[in-house]
Amino acid sequence: MRILLGWGLLLGSVVGLLLLSWWYRPDLLMMPVPLEVPDLVVTNDLASPIGVPTQLVIPRLDIDVAIQSVGIDDETGSMDVPSNFSDTGWYNGGSRPGEDGSAVIAGHRSGRFIPRAVFYDLHTLEPGASVFVRTESGQLIEFVVRRVEVFPYDADTDEVFASDANGARLNLITCSGTFDAAIGLFSERVVVFTEYVRSVPVTE
């Protein structure tokens, strides 16, 4: 089905939520920068032959972790984040990895008591590195890194969530830059842009 997303990010509300969460949800203090989902038409076909992603593997970073399915945060209107520091989160309102368009997976860089979370070294990936996604339907989907970009935390996110049909992409995101304790945000976000290579059945 095709879903028209129209979510606006109210930065003031996000800042207030993060400051309040210091005492109740320490995992939110150093969460990935909130990602506004732009006004784009994206496709998430429930009958897709490509299964829901369950595992992310990045050999160069020694990453082999679970993928949570996340949607829109009701409080902020932005993409939700993984519930812990070891898993990643796939935005389930957009493309699945391997479908046309841009699938998006986010992960924490660090936490209040976690100096190195799952995507701590994400910025060190270089073009040519391989990224793999396992799906619940028994596929292993390979992507190759094309470029790594650093954006201000409040930069436009259209490119990250692009829903055109010119190929399958997977974009990996985490926070970066300087942490501002006053507002509970990092100053930048790192985005690793990858492109689809191939998909093969997984044999046990």
N, C-alpha and C positions, 0 to 999 in steps of 0.2 A: 504494500500500500504506500501511497505517497502522502507524506505528512508535511503540512506547512507549519514551520516553526516560527513563532514570533515572540522571542523572549528578549527582554531588555535587562541589562545588568545595572543595578543601582548600587554604585560603589559605596555610598554612605551606609547603606544597609549591611553590606558585606563587612565593612570595617567594624560596625557596631556588633555584628554577630561574632566576629573573630575575637574582639576584645572581651565580650561576655564569655566566650568559650574558653578563655584562658584557665578559668577555674574548674569548668565542668568537662571539657573535652580537650585535653592537652594535645591530642593528635591533630586538632585543627589549627594549632598555632603556627605550624610550619607546613601547612598544606600547599599543594601546587597552587599557583596563582589562579583565582577564579576565571574560568573561560566562558565568555559570553558566547552563546550560540546565536549566530547571525540569522537574519530573516532570509533563509534559504529554503528551497524545496528539496528535501532529501528523501532518499528511498531506503526503506527497510522492509523488504518483501519477506513476510513470514513463511512463504513457500519456497524461498530461495534454496537452490541445491547446495549452497555453501552453508555449513553449520555454524552455530554460535561459537565464537572463540572461547577456548578454555585455558590455554597455556601459551605463554610468551617465552621464546627462547632466543637469546642473543649471545652466541658463543664467544664473541670477542670480549664481552663484559662478564662472562660467566654467570649469565642470568638464565634461569629456568624456573619460572614462577607462574602462579595461577592468575587468571584474568577474571575479575568480577564484572558483572553487567551493571552499568550505572546509567542513570537518566539525568533528569533535570532536578536540581536542588529546589525544593518548594520555597525555601526562605529567600534564596538569592536569585533564582531564575537563571543560574549559570550551570554548566556541566558539573555534576556531582563528582566526588573523588573516592578512591578506594577507602575501605573502612579500616585498613591497617597499613603498616609500612613495608610489608613484604610482598603484597599482591599489587597488581596493576588494575586499572579500570577501563573497560571499553564503553564508549558512548553508544547505548543501544537505540538511540533515536536516529542514527545515521547508518552508513553502509557497514556491512560486515567485512572484515578483512578478506580480500579476494574478490569482492564485488566492485563494479564500476563506482567511481566516486572516491571520497576520502574517508576511510575508517580512522577513528581517533582513539588512542589509548594513552591514558595519563598515569603517572606514578609519583609518589612522594620522593623528594630529594633527601629530606632529613626531618627530624621531629624534635620536640622539646627535650626528650631524653634519648633520642635516636640520632646519633651524629651521621650515620650513613644508612639511608633507606635504599629501596630498590633501584631508583634512578639517579643515585648520587653521581655516577660516572657517565651519565647519558651524553653529556656534552663532548666526551672524548671520542665518540664514534666518528668515523671518517667515511667519505664516499667509497663505495665498494664493499662495505661490511654487509654481512648477511643477517637478516632478521627472520625468524620463523614463528608461525602461529599454528597451534594445533586446535582442531575444532571438535565439537561433540559428535560430529558425523564421521569422524575417522579420517580427516584430511590433514596433511601437513603442507602449509602454504608458505612459500619462500618469497621474501622481499629483499631488495637491495637498497642500501642507503644512497641517495642521490646528493643530498646536501644537509647541512646543519646550520640553522639560523638562530639568532638571539634577538628577541623582540622586547620592547618595553612592556610592562605588565598590563598596560591599558591599550595596547595596540589593537587594531582591527583584526578580527579572527576569520574573515571570509575565506582566506586561502587555506586555513587549517581544516575547515569543514566543507570545502568545495564539493558540490554534488553533481558535477558534469559527468558525461559518459565517455570521457576520453581516456579511459584506462582505470585500473584499480591501484589505489595508493593506500599506504598506512602511515599515519603521522603519530609520532611518539612525543609526549609533552611532559615537561616538569618545570619546576621553578629554578631560578638562577639569580645571580647578582647579589646585591646587598640586602640583608634582612632588616626591615624597619620595625623594631619592636613596638613603636608607638601606634602603628596601624595594623601590625600583624601580617605584613605582606613582604614578599621578596620584590625587588625592583624590576626583575626581568623574568622571561620564560624562555626556555630552550625548546626548539621544535626540530625533531629529526624527520625529514621528509624521505619516504621510501617509495619504491615502485614494485609492483607485482612481477615476479619472475616465473613461478610455476606452482602447481599444486599436485601433490601425489598422495595416494592412499597410505595410511599408516598401517604397518603390519606388526603385530605383536610378536 
